Amino acid sequence: MGGMVEAGMTKLWASADAALEGIVRDGMLLAVGGFGMCGVPEALIDALRDTGVRDLTIASNNAGVDGWGLGVLLERRQIRKMISSYVGENNEFARQWLEGELEVEFCPQGTLAERMRAGGAGIPGFYTRAGVGTLVAGGKEHKDFDGVTYILERGYQADIALVKAWKADLDGNLIYRRTARNFNPNAATCGKITVAQVEIIVEPGELDPDEIHTPGIYVHRLVHVPNPDKRIERRTVREA
């Protein structure tokens, strides 16, 4: 397989660019991990930008910030639609949406996570109370259970999932670090092809099975990014 590291049949690829080669195309649906600036697969997003693909639909908690994360795709007009919960801190996102250049589907945070999880579990849809009586419920099936109204939400099956993990073995088993876990495990399961950027790579058998968050069966390609760009969205300190 072109681009893979010559180290036996592992899932490790030489670079983020190589890992995306041949699997991305215009008009894809992607699930992307991250929450704010935490747990964002920024190296894979930059590589996606460099492919030049367009008309993307991206399901992610937020749309990055100006000049970083998914914000770099917005700047190049590569995203057609965002499916998100929180879209603050991004002036270009706001401009495109207000001027009708970007389609946006707002999705409650828990619903977004469950849509990813459901897609990965082979569940086509589920009922939830979140969003009932709001714009979120527009055009969706309503159903009463025990006198309470719910709306039907569809599970996601993304063409590609991009995630960020802290540690992995060469079989693709992933461990996330603290709050950087966020949406990454759910996104990882719902991708037909899942690509993970990872800080630490170890040999198979070196990870404690009880500590693995995403089993390697869900992960198709790994990229070693030992020094990822870790940012603080808004640093707040107390005066001495």
N, C-alpha and C positions, 0 to 999 in steps of 0.2 A: 504494500500500500504506500503510495507516494506521500512523503511528508512524515511518516512514522519514524520514531527513533529505532535504530537497528539494535534492538535489545530483546529479540524474541517477540512473541505475539503478545505485546502489552497494548494498553490503550493510550500510551503516552505519545504525544505528538511534539514535534520540534519547536513549534511556536504557535501563537494564537492565529496568525495568518494561515499557517499550514492546516490547523485544525478545522478552519471554516472553509477551506478550499474544496469546491465541488459539491457543497451541501446547501449553499445559500442561493436564493433566487428572488426576483421581484415578487411582491405580493404575498409574502409569507406571513404566518402568524407565529410570533415568538413569545415565550414566557421567560421573563428575566427576573432573577432574584435581586434582593436588596431592599433596604428600608432607609430612606433618606440617603446618607452617604455611607451607610454601614452595610457590609456584605455585598457590595456592588461589583459585578465582574467587569471592571473597567477596561482591563486589557482585551477581553473578548469583544466588548462594545467598540473599542477603538479599531479592532481588526474588522469588525462588521462594517464600520464606517468606511474603511479603506477599500472594501469590496465594491462600493458604489451601488449596492442594491437599493431599490426604491419601493414606494407604495407598501411599506411594512405596516402591519398591525402588531402592536406590542402590548402584552398584558404584564403590567408591573405596578407595584404599589405606588410609585411616583415616577416622574419623568426626568429625573436627574436635576442638575442645576446648569446655569449658563456655562458652557465651555467644558463640561465634565459629565461623565456617565451618559445617560441617554440624551442629555443636552447636546452632545456633539452630533447626534443623528438628526435632531431637530434643526440645528443650524444649517445642515446640508439638505434639508427638506426630504429626508429619506423616510420619514414616518408619515403615513397617511392617517392612522387612527391609533389613539391611546386608550387602553382600558385600564383605569387607575382609580385609586382611592384618594390620594393626596397629590395635588399638583402645584403647591406653593413653591416659593424660592426659585422660580424659573421664569424670568421675564420674557424670554423668547417663546416659551410655551404659551404664556398668557396672550402675547401679541398674535400668534398664529391662530389661537382659538377664537379670540375676539374678532378677528378679521375674516373668519370663515375659511382659513387655510388648513385647519387641522380638525379632524373629527374626534370627539371625545365621548367615551362611555364611562360615566362615573359608576363605581361599584363599591359598596361598603367593604371595609377592610376584611372583616371576617368572611364575607361572601366571596371576595376575590381569592382568599386563601383556600376556601372550600371548593371553589370552582376548579382550581388547579389540582387539589388533592383528589377530587372526584374524577377528573379526567384521567389521572394516573391510575386510579383504582378501577377504571372501566365503568364508572357510574355516569350515565348520560345526563342526569339532571337530579335536582333535589328541591324540596320546598323549604322556604325560610320566611320568617316574619320581618327580617331586616328590609327596609325600604317600602313596606306596605303604606299606602297613602301618600307617597312622595313621587317625584319625577322618576325615580329609579324603577318604579313599578309599571311605568308606561309600556303598553303593548305586551305585557307578560301575563301568562295564565295565572288566575287567582283561584284558590281552592280553600274551602273551610274544613278544618279538622277540629272537632270538639268545640265548635262555635267560635273558633279563632281563624282569621284569614291569613293565608300564606301566599307567597308568589313562587312561581317555578323559575329556577335558575339553571342554566346549562353548564355542564362540566366542560373544561377546556381539554383539547388534545392539540397541543402546539406542534407545528412543524419542527421547530428547534427550541430547546431550552438552554439558556446561558446562566450558569450559576458560579458562585465563588465559595470555595471551602478552605479550611485551614490545613487539613492533612488528608492524604489519600494514599492508598497502596496502588500498585500497578494494575490491580484488578478493577479499580474504579470505586472501591468502597470509600465513602467520604465521612469526614468529621468536621463539623463547623465549630467555631469558637464563640461561645457566649451569645451575645445579642446579634452577632453577625449571622446567626442561623436564620433568623426571621423567615422570609418567604422562600429561601433557597431549597429546603427539602421538598416543599410542595411543587415548586417550579420544576425541580429535577425529575419528579415522577411523571409529569404530564407531557414531556417532550418525546416526540417520535425519535428524535436524535438529541441527546443531552451532552453538552460540552461543559466541562468544569475547569476553571482556573484554580490552582491549588498552590499554597505556599510551601508545603513540605510533602515530598514524595518518599514513601518507604516501600520495602519489598512485601509481597503477599505473605500474610501470616504474622506480620509485625503489629498489626492493630488488634486491640482487645475487641472481640466481637460484640461485647456488651456496650462499647462506646461508639459503635458505628451508627451514624444517623441516616445515611442514605446507602442502601446496599448497591454494590457495583452492577447488579443486573440492570439498573436504571441508567447507568452512565456509560456512554459510548466512547468519548474522547476526553483526554486529560491534557492540560497544558501547565507546565511548571512555571509559576510566577513567584519567585522567592521574595521579592521586595515590592509588593503591590502598593499602589498609591492609596494611603489611608488618610482621609481628610476629616476635619471636624466641621460640621455644618455651621454651627454658631457657638463660638467659644465665649462662655460667660464666667468671669472671675470676680471675686470679691476684693475690694480695695483693702490693702494692708492697714 
